[in-house]
Amino acid sequence: MSSTNGKTITNESYPTPPEVVDALMAVLTLRKTDKFLEPCYGTGAIYEKVNLPENQKSFAEIEQGIDYLTTPFKKQDVIITNPPFSLTEEFIAKSLSELADDGTMAYLQRVNFLGSIKRIPFWAQYGFPTKTPVIVPRPKFVKNKSDSCEYMWFIWDKGNRFNLPTGLSHLMSNVKKNAQEFATL
């Protein structure tokens, strides 16, 4: 999911950079009984880093014949994904309907996804995420080049699984060891 100026890659396949996933995982506390869902498996960058038994993990991936938007899933405790930009609203709406009452959900998205006239009704209906760490430095999605816009994790954290402050913060994605330390700067 990169800033594309209208030139998108087939199926909007912008694999999540490993350092972005590592930084997020460094501030996530999973519970032994959590059920996890990755709605856009892609290359497995997120799914493979979730430290839960396979029988507690599920995924969807259109290229593997599992279309998230048409496949029903049971309630999930944790949902994390990097969705196709053009379908983000539909993905968020479906994920929120499949999120357990004390669930936690994180979506990787452009910061400017928050500011669009056409999304005002969407945000009014679903509410803003409670935690919004901006990723520093900008992720490199394609050809190891940084993008032209900022990204953040949109986190609905009813289960308090993310050790991040409520509201706007930063998440350092290039310093794995210090990701948690920098998360609250």
Secondary structure, DSSP 4 states (H G I P E B T S, - for coil): ----TT-PPGGG--PPPHHHHHHHHTTB---TT--EEES--TTSTTGGG--S-GGGEEE-BGGGTB-GGGS----EEEEEE---GGGHHHHHHHHHHHEEEEEEEEEEEEGGGG--GGGHHHHHHH---SEEEEEES----BTTB--SS-EEEEEEETT--B-S-SEEEEEESS-GGGHHHHTT-
